[in-house]
Amino acid sequence: MDRPALAEFLRIRREALRPGDVGLPDGVRRRTPGLRREEVASLATMSTDYYTRLEQCRGPQPSEQMLSALARALRLTSGERDYLFRVAGHPAPERVSAATHVSPALLRVLDRLTDVPALILSNLGEVLVQNRMADALYGERAHHTGLARSEVYRWFTDPSERDLYPEDDRDRQSRAQVANLRAAYGSMGPRSPAGELVRALHKASSEFTALWERHEVAQRFADHKTLVHPEIGPIELDCQALFTEDQSQALLVLTAPPRSEAEERLRLLSILGQTRFAAP
């Protein structure tokens, strides 16, 4: 681990950012350039003291999970992320696992979406980051570990995952989940995380196996759907996606037609979310 190089790199990348680059208000005039240390720490979900010690060459070796969070908070490119890992004493992530490094371009768009639910997904249905409106609609979905990080795995192994959808739409959603995984499997191959996911689901779910044998392939994002919120009830939303060039990630945005009942329910959802986040 090269502590001086790590500290200098973190400081320079922090000072190169402005609050608006990461979706934060500019606030009062700043004495120093860039983001404050506490702002980077908050974006990376770590303590300010921990981050400060890294910049002062005093911190312990950060884990790969911590480095991924810092790369996302500092909006690093793939090359910058690889450098961060190496100076911190870790090998750069392999290509198949690097897909969980959130695209800075998608993050910039997500930062500006504050009044509608929006989230960034990997091609395996892993929620990489989501805004507060998505938290209020879906619940916090980025905390899962292992195979359960994948939405498709939870869909076929956790019955509660289906509560978000009306009962008469769940068969369609099952087909869409499998078709989306089939597309990822085709691009990543049988020895990839997609292949591991398929093998695990064959063992866990006969429903998955039957749908997998249909060989349907699709990326399922551009559609209209109804989601059932436990407090607000059903909300009809239009679902659009913006993909990275390599199709490994997508920014999913859910909107409602102007002056519709669904738009009013999104307003209620926003109020509910603000109340929930203010409560702690």
Secondary structure, DSSP 8 states (H G I E B T S, - for coil): --HHHHHHHHHHHHHH--GGGGT----S--SSSS--HHHHHHHTTS-HHHHHHHHTT-S----HHHHHHHHHHTT--HHHHHHHHHHTTS----TTTGGGS--HHHHHHHHT--SS-EEEEETT-BEEEE-HHHHHHH---S---GGGGBHHHHHHH-GGGGGGS-GGGHHHHHHHHHHHHHHHHHHH-TTSHHHHHHHHHHHH-HHHHHHHTT-------SEEEEEEETTTEEEEEEEEEEE-TTSSEEEEEEE--TTSHHHHHHHHHHHHHHHHHH--
